[in-house]
Amino acid sequence: MHVQKNDTVQVITGDESGKTGKILWVIRKKRRVIVEGINYIQKHVRRSEKNPQGGRVQKEAPISWSNVLVLCQSKNCEKYGKGVRTRHKFLENGDKVRVCYKCGNEIIAAE
């Protein structure tokens, strides 16, 4: 999988194309992600203790993870600040890491 929780990603297709945000949640079984500030929907809610007024609530909806690319954070990369494809690389100690396809630098998810 090329994306993880807390990655900063760029949307490449759809109405939100070109926008960036942080991944809040990954739904592996459905191959979808929820990105902060992207793909808002209106959800109608009943009155309750939590919502005394009821009405419409705006929230993020999931999008396909094939429609997002991880941002390269390496300053010396030609694609700095843009979405890049990733590949996997094995380190000497056996760990598997994601690297930028263009510059080869590690991609680390922000905590």
The 8 nearest C-alpha neighbors of each residue, nearest first, counted from 0:
[[1, 2, 3, 64, 27, 30, 85, 97],
 [0, 2, 85, 3, 97, 86, 69, 84],
 [3, 1, 0, 6, 69, 4, 64, 68],
 [4, 2, 6, 5, 25, 1, 108, 22],
 [3, 5, 22, 6, 24, 23, 25, 2],
 [6, 4, 22, 109, 108, 21, 23, 110],
 [7, 5, 108, 22, 4, 21, 3, 8],
 [6, 8, 21, 20, 70, 69, 5, 22],
 [7, 9, 69, 70, 68, 19, 20, 6],
 [8, 10, 19, 68, 67, 82, 18, 17],
 [11, 9, 67, 16, 17, 18, 66, 12],
 [10, 12, 16, 66, 67, 17, 9, 68],
 [13, 11, 16, 66, 10, 14, 15, 17],
 [12, 14, 16, 15, 11, 10, 66, 17],
 [13, 15, 16, 12, 38, 17, 10, 11],
 [14, 16, 13, 18, 17, 10, 37, 38],
 [17, 15, 12, 11, 10, 13, 14, 18],
 [16, 18, 10, 11, 9, 15, 19, 12],
 [19, 17, 16, 10, 9, 15, 20, 37],
 [20, 18, 9, 8, 10, 17, 7, 21],
 [19, 21, 35, 7, 8, 34, 36, 22],
 [20, 22, 7, 35, 34, 6, 5, 8],
 [23, 21, 34, 5, 4, 6, 24, 33],
 [24, 22, 33, 34, 4, 35, 21, 5],
 [23, 25, 33, 22, 32, 4, 26, 34],
 [26, 24, 32, 27, 31, 4, 33, 3],
 [27, 25, 31, 29, 28, 30, 32, 24],
 [26, 28, 30, 29, 25, 31, 32, 0],
 [27, 29, 30, 26, 31, 25, 32, 63],
 [28, 30, 31, 27, 26, 63, 32, 25],
 [31, 29, 27, 28, 26, 64, 63, 32],
 [30, 32, 63, 64, 26, 62, 29, 61],
 [33, 31, 25, 61, 62, 64, 24, 26],
 [32, 34, 61, 24, 23, 22, 60, 62],
 [35, 33, 22, 21, 37, 23, 20, 32],
 [34, 36, 20, 21, 37, 22, 23, 33],
 [35, 37, 34, 20, 59, 38, 39, 21],
 [36, 38, 34, 35, 39, 59, 15, 20],
 [39, 37, 59, 60, 40, 15, 36, 61],
 [38, 40, 59, 58, 37, 60, 57, 41],
 [41, 39, 58, 57, 59, 60, 42, 38],
 [42, 40, 57, 56, 55, 43, 58, 39],
 [43, 41, 56, 55, 57, 40, 44, 58],
 [42, 44, 55, 54, 56, 41, 45, 53],
 [45, 43, 53, 54, 55, 42, 46, 56],
 [46, 44, 53, 47, 54, 43, 50, 52],
 [45, 47, 53, 51, 50, 52, 44, 48],
 [46, 48, 50, 51, 49, 45, 53, 52],
 [49, 47, 50, 51, 46, 52, 53, 45],
 [48, 50, 47, 51, 46, 53, 52, 45],
 [49, 51, 47, 53, 46, 48, 52, 45],
 [52, 50, 46, 47, 48, 53, 49, 45],
 [53, 51, 50, 46, 54, 47, 45, 49],
 [54, 52, 46, 45, 50, 44, 51, 55],
 [55, 53, 44, 43, 52, 45, 56, 46],
 [54, 56, 43, 42, 41, 44, 57, 53],
 [57, 55, 42, 41, 43, 58, 54, 44],
 [56, 58, 41, 40, 42, 39, 55, 59],
 [59, 57, 39, 40, 56, 60, 41, 42],
 [58, 60, 39, 38, 40, 37, 33, 61],
 [59, 61, 38, 39, 33, 40, 58, 62],
 [62, 60, 33, 32, 31, 59, 63, 34],
 [63, 61, 31, 32, 64, 33, 60, 66],
 [64, 62, 31, 65, 66, 30, 32, 61],
 [63, 65, 31, 66, 67, 32, 30, 62],
 [64, 66, 63, 67, 68, 30, 31, 62],
 [67, 65, 64, 11, 63, 12, 10, 68],
 [68, 66, 10, 9, 64, 65, 11, 8],
 [69, 67, 82, 9, 8, 83, 84, 70],
 [68, 70, 8, 82, 83, 7, 9, 71],
 [71, 69, 82, 81, 8, 80, 7, 83],
 [70, 72, 79, 73, 80, 81, 83, 82],
 [73, 71, 79, 80, 70, 74, 106, 76],
 [72, 74, 76, 75, 71, 79, 104, 102],
 [75, 73, 76, 79, 72, 77, 71, 80],
 [74, 76, 73, 77, 79, 102, 78, 72],
 [77, 75, 79, 78, 102, 73, 74, 101],
 [76, 78, 79, 75, 101, 102, 74, 73],
 [77, 79, 76, 81, 80, 71, 83, 82],
 [80, 78, 76, 71, 81, 77, 74, 72],
 [79, 81, 70, 71, 72, 78, 82, 73],
 [82, 80, 70, 78, 79, 71, 83, 9],
 [81, 83, 70, 68, 69, 9, 71, 8],
 [84, 82, 68, 69, 70, 71, 85, 81],
 [83, 85, 100, 68, 99, 86, 82, 69],
 [86, 84, 99, 100, 98, 97, 83, 1],
 [85, 87, 98, 97, 100, 99, 88, 84],
 [86, 88, 97, 96, 98, 95, 89, 85],
 [87, 89, 96, 95, 97, 90, 86, 98],
 [88, 90, 95, 94, 93, 96, 91, 87],
 [89, 91, 93, 94, 92, 95, 88, 96],
 [92, 90, 93, 89, 94, 95, 88, 96],
 [91, 93, 90, 94, 89, 95, 96, 88],
 [94, 92, 90, 91, 89, 95, 88, 96],
 [95, 93, 90, 89, 92, 96, 91, 88],
 [94, 96, 89, 88, 90, 93, 87, 97],
 [97, 95, 88, 87, 89, 94, 98, 105],
 [96, 98, 87, 106, 86, 105, 85, 88],
 [97, 99, 105, 104, 103, 106, 86, 85],
 [100, 98, 103, 85, 101, 104, 102, 105],
 [99, 101, 85, 84, 103, 86, 102, 98],
 [102, 100, 99, 103, 76, 83, 78, 77],
 [103, 101, 76, 104, 99, 100, 77, 75],
 [102, 104, 99, 98, 100, 101, 105, 86],
 [105, 103, 98, 99, 102, 106, 73, 100],
 [106, 104, 98, 97, 107, 99, 103, 96],
 [107, 105, 98, 97, 104, 99, 108, 71],
 [106, 108, 105, 109, 97, 6, 96, 98],
 [107, 109, 6, 5, 110, 106, 3, 4],
 [110, 108, 5, 6, 107, 7, 4, 21],
 [109, 5, 108, 6, 4, 107, 21, 7]]
